[in-house]
Structure formats: structure tokens, C-alpha cells
């Protein structure tokens, strides 16, 4: 990998993902290294490891929850932190920024400050991303099996209205940000998905950090569900739809339940989701096409764009498991109930704060109105 030149002092750096390209590990490394970053003139502006609310608010992807009431405020606070004066490089990382439309990209860059904004897009082979993204859709209530979802997704690779392709038409994603931020201010980090140090090492160089600040920290990664785990979630979604359990908070609850399942250690023989040969071949063809478009876009590239077309060996056809582990099902159900209780507690605590003398009035409908106003702006 060629050594990139660092961004200038005072740069405002947006890492926009997309999902499943090493974002979780990078965010964990940045969060762990806050003190070292500050000593080296870098400010990681997220208050937690990954502060999702600002990015989901500005891209219109915030679920229907009480968080609407303060999401815009948190976005404005984050913008203020990014625009703060001084020589420190400021960094915000959220893969939800990859969901931004053309108009939303303009809004984000204008808010952060086009004169000093730089954008980093991390990419890996599409064929590696597809099964992980299927699992994300399961967390949103998807009931389709993997084969059905693949057919519907690959039938419309040029449909910008389909959420998957908004973030994973990688050439279009790069072009969307390059048009607004400037081609000389967009950096693509292309990896094969197996070199786990590639993304943090690139950020060390781009942020002017000493070697080892982000690399080798033993950071956590966002492991994928195994096929039995994913099938438990899919079947749960089917029954949840049948009994009318799916509502605005469902995604929040299923995500927490999935995180609970991920705390277990799968057995060595527990199968991962297998992408059928026709879909793997299609993903590699698209990856090669995306690489050509990115190469022609005029943005800076770190790594090898050829890696985006992984030329994956054709796998044997596979089907989801017929039976699921009862322990996995029980763990998922327990996580769902625990998430419901936690959400109710958060709502109760917010209501209690609103009743304190002098507390500003904050209602769910206020948040709903703000979100509607933003969407029509």
C-alpha cells in the first residue's frame, strides 16, 4: 500500500463507510486512542465509540423513537465540534453517511464546512459485503430467505431507490461525495477485506498519527451472524409480522437481540451464510465495474482497486439450515425482551427529566414534526 500524505492541520474528516468495510474496528480504535489522538493533534468528535444519531438524523434514517426530539440538536453539536477552530484535525466516522442522497451530501458538507472538509470512503469486495448486509436487513424485519433477497437485490443494481445500492454502488457513492467535497479531497481506501490493519494504517497516515496509534489495539470487530443464527432471526421476523409485533421500535429491539447472540462463540462447524455461485459471480462483475469507475473519477486511492473484484472461487450451492439451535433461539428471545425493558426504562427516564422544574418541554410529536420538516426542507 503506498504511503498517503496526511490531511492538512485543521482538516475536518468525514469517514462515510459504507457498512461492512472495517468501520466498527476503526471506530473502536479511534475511541480507545482518544488521549493519544489529542496529544497528536486529532479530535475524534463522537462522544461514544460510534455516535449514530447525528448521521441517521441528517440522512433521514432515524427510526421512529423518542430520540427524534433531540437528534437535530446533537447533529448541530457535532457540526460545531467539527467546525471548531484550531490546528487539530477533527474526525467523525459513521457508515450511515453512506446512505446520504445527493441533496443530503450537499447539506452535510455545507454544514461541516466545504473549505476544510475531506472525505474517506473504505471499500472491500462486494461479494464479502452481501451476506453481512442481508443480516442487517433481517434486523430491520426482513422475512425473505437469502436466495430470494439476493434475486430481488441483483435484479435492480442500477436502482438508486433501493437502499442497498445507495450505499453499495461504490462508484456512484464515490462520485456523489467527490462532486460536492472535491475530487482532490476524497480518498478511497480499497482492501481485500482480509488485511484487518489496512484501514487503521491508512487512517494513521491520513491523520498524521504515529505508527501503532490505531493499528494493533485488539479492537473488536462486528462479527457476522452464522447461518443458523440468521435463520432464527428470519423466522422470528415471520412470526412477528404474523402477530403484529413489528412497529417503529422493532429494528432497535432486534439489533440489540442480535448483538446479544453475537456474544456467544459459534462452534467451529457452525456454517456461515454461503452466497450461491450465480450471485458471487455477479458481485465480482459489479466490483470490477465499480473499480473502473472509481479509477476514472479522479479521487485519491490507497490500496488496490482490483481487490474490489475478488474473483471468488465458485462455492458449492447451499441452503439455509432446516433446524435451528434451541439455545440460539432462546438467547435471541431473551435479548429481545431485555432490549424492550431497556427501551422502556430510557423513555421513563426521559419523561422524568422533562417533569423537572425548568426542563424544556420535549414530546414525541415534537420530534415527529421536526423530522417531517427536515424531510420536506
N, C-alpha and C positions, 0 to 999 in steps of 0.2 A: 504494500500500500504506500503510495507516495506521501511524503510529509506535507500537509496543508499549511498555509500561512495562517497565523491567528487573526481573528477579527480585531478591529482596532479597539483601543480603550474607549469605554463609554458605549460600546455596541449593545443593542437590545436584540437578544437572540431568541427566536421562536423555534422550538422543535415541534413539528406538527405530526410526527409519527410517519406513516399511518400505523394502525394497530398491528400487533404481532410482528414487529420489526426490531425488537430489543428495547422497546420503550420502558417497560417495567424495570428491567435491570438498570437502565441508565438513570431513571428517576430515583431508584433506591441508592445508587452510587452517589448521585448529587446530594440527596438528603443526608446520607451518612457523612459526607465530606464537607458539610456546611462550614465548620470552623476553618478547615484548611482552604476552602474556596475563598472565604472572606480575607484570609491572610494573603491570598494571591490575587486579590482584586476582582473577585467574581461573586455575584449575589444571586443565589437561587431563590427566586421570589415566592415560590409556593410555600405556604405555611406548613404543609404536611408533605409527605413523600410525593403524592400526586394529587394536586388540587383540581378536581374535575369540574366543579360547579361553574367557574368562570367560562371555561371553554364550552361546556354544554349549554350555558345560557346564551352566549353570543352566537352559537350555531343553531339555536332553536331546537336542541335535542334534550332539553331538561325534562325528565318525567313529571307527571302531574303530582307534585308533592308540595308540602308546606315550604320547601326550600325556595320556591319561587319568590317569596316575599323579600328575601334578602340577597338573591343571586345577582341581581343587577348591581347592587351595592358592592358585592365582593368583586365583580368584574371591574368596576371603577377603581376600587382599591388596588387591584392588581395592575391596572394600567398606570396608576400613579406611581407604583413601585418600579415599573419598567421605565417610566419617564423621569425618574429621579435623577438629579444632576450628579456630577462626579465622574471619575475616571473608571469606576468599576463596570465590568461587563455584567449585564443583567440577563438572566436566563429563565424562560418559562417553557415547560415541556408538558404537552398533552396531546395524545393521539386523537382526541376528539376534534382538534382543529382541522384534521384531515377531512372532516365532514362539511367544512365551510363551502358555501356556494361562491360564485364569482363576486356577488354583491357583499357577502359576508367577509370574504378575504379583504376587499377594499376597506370595509369597516374596521377590521382588526388592525390592518397595517396603518390606517389613518389614526386610529386611537393610540397605538403604541408609538407612532412617530416615524413616518417614512424616511426621514433623513438619516436615521441611525438603526433601522431595523434590518436584521439578517435572518434568513430562514434556513433551517436544516431539515432535510427530508431523508429518513433512513428507510432503505429498501432491502428486501430479500426476495428469493424466488416465490412467485405467486403460488406455485404448487405446494409450497410449505404453509402458506397462509390460509389456503382454502379450508382445510379441516378445522383449524382454530376459529375461523370466522363463523363456521357453521355452529360451533358451540356457543359463540356469543349470541347468535340468533336464537338458539334454544333458551338462553337466559331471558330473552325477551318474549317467550311464549310460543316459539315456533313448534308446530306439531308434525311437520313433514320429515320423512326419513332422509338420510344423507343423499341417496341417489336421486330422489325427487327434487330435493333442494338444488343439487348440482345441475340438473336438467334445466330448471327454471332460471338459474343464475347464468349459466353459459349460453342460454338461448338469447340473452339480451346484453352482451358485453359492451355495446355502444349506447345503452340506455342510461343517460345521466340521472334519470329519475329514480333508478334503482340504487338504494343506499350503498350496497356493496361496491358498485362501480364508481360512485362518487369518490370513495377513498382508495380504491384499488385499480382504477385505470391510471397507473402510475405516471405514464407520460402526460396525461391530462392534468393530474394532480400537480406535477412539477410546473407545467405551463401556467396553471391558474395562479400559483404563487409568484412565478417569475414575472408575469405580466405586470403585477402590482408592485412587488418589492424591488424588482430589477434583476436582470439575469446575472449580473455580477455579484448579487447579494444572496443568491440561493445556492446552497451546497447540497448535493446528493451524496449520501454515504451508502454505497452498494456493497452488500456482503452476501456470502453464500448461505448464511443462516447457521453455520456450524462453528465459525470463529467468534466465540462469545466476547472476546476482547476487542473486536474490530470497532464497534460503535463507541464504547467508552474511550478507547485510544484516540479515535478521531476527534472526540469532543475535548480531550486533553489538549490536543494541538490547536483546535479552533478557539479555545478559551484561554490559551496561553498558560496552561497549567503544567506543573512539573510532572514528570513521568511517575505513574503509580498513584496519582491522586484519585483517579476513578477506576483504574484497572486493578483487578485482583483483590477486590474488597470482600469477596464472598457474598455478594449481593444476591438477593432472591430473584428468581425468575417466575413468571406466571405460567406454571405448568399447565399443559392441556389436560382435559378430561380423557380418560380411557374410553374405549367404545362402550363397555358396559355402563360406566358412569353417565355417559352422554345419553344412552338409551333409557336409563332411569329417568333422567330429566325430560326426555321427549315424551315418554309415557305419562309422566306426571302432568305435563302440559296438556296432553289429550284429555285426561280426566278433569283437569282444572277448567278447561274450556267447556266440557260437558256439563259440569255442575255450576258454572257461572262464577268461578273463583277469580278469573283474570280481570284485573282492574288496573287503575293508573299506577298503583304501587307494586304491581306484580313483578316487574323487572327488578326492582330493588330487592325484593324478598328472594327471588330465585338466584340473583347474583350472590347474595350472602350465603344461601344454601350451597351453591356450587363451590364457593370458597371454603366452606366447612368440609365438603367432600374432598377437596384438594389437599387437605391437611393429612389425609391418610396416605400411606405408602403402598402403591399398587404392587401386586405380585409380579415377578419377572415374566410370567407367561400371560399376563392380562393384556389383551390386544388393544392396540391403538387404532384409531379410525383409519381405514385404508381407502384412499382415493382410487376409484376404478381407472383402468388404463386409458379409456377414451377421454376422461376429464383431466388426467395428468398430462396427456399429450396436448390437449387444448390449452391448458395453463402454461405449458412451456412455449407453445407457439405465441401466445399473447405476451409472455415475458420477453421473448425475443423482439417482438414488435414494439413493446414499451421501451426497451433498451435503445433501439434505433431512434425513437422519438426523443428520448432524453439526451442522447449524444448530439442530436441536431439542435437542441434547444438553446445552447449557449451558456448553460449553467456550469458551475464547477462540479467536478465529480471526484470523489475519493473512493478508491476501490475499483473493482472490475465490473462494468455493466453486463458483460457476458454471463456473469453469475446469475442474473435475473432469469435467464433461460437455463434452468438447471439440467435439462436433458435427463430427466429422471428415468431410471430403468423401468420398464413396464412391469407393474406389480400384478400379482395374481388377483383375479376377481374375488371380492369378499363381500359378505353380507353381515349386517348387524347381528349381535348375539340373540339367540332365541330366548335365552333365560338370563336373568339378571341376579346379581348377588343381593340377597336379602339384607345383609349388613349395609351395603351401599344405599339401598332404598331407605332403610331406617335412618341412616346418617343424614341423607338429604332431607327427609321429612323433619327430623329434629332441627336441622339448620334453618328450615323454612319457618318453623314455629318460633325459634329463637329470634329470627330476624323480625317477625311480626311483633314480638314483645318489645324488642329494642326500638322499633319504629314508633310504637305507641308511647313508649317512655319519652322519646325525643319530642313528640308532639305535646305531651303533658308538660314537659319542662319548658317548652316554648310558650305555652299558654300561661304557665305560672309566671314567667318573666314579663309577659305583657300586662299582667294584673298588678305589677309593682308600681308604686306611685312614681309618676313622671315618665313611665316607659312609653315609647311611641306605639300607637295602635298599629297592629300588623295582622292582617287576616288572609285566609287562603284566597278569598275573592280578589283582594288587592293584588296578590301575586299573579292570579289568573289574568286580571286586567292588564298588568304590566307586560305579561308575556304576549297577550294579544296585540297590544300596542306596538311592541317591538317587531312582531312578525309582519305587521302592516306598514312599518316605517319604510 
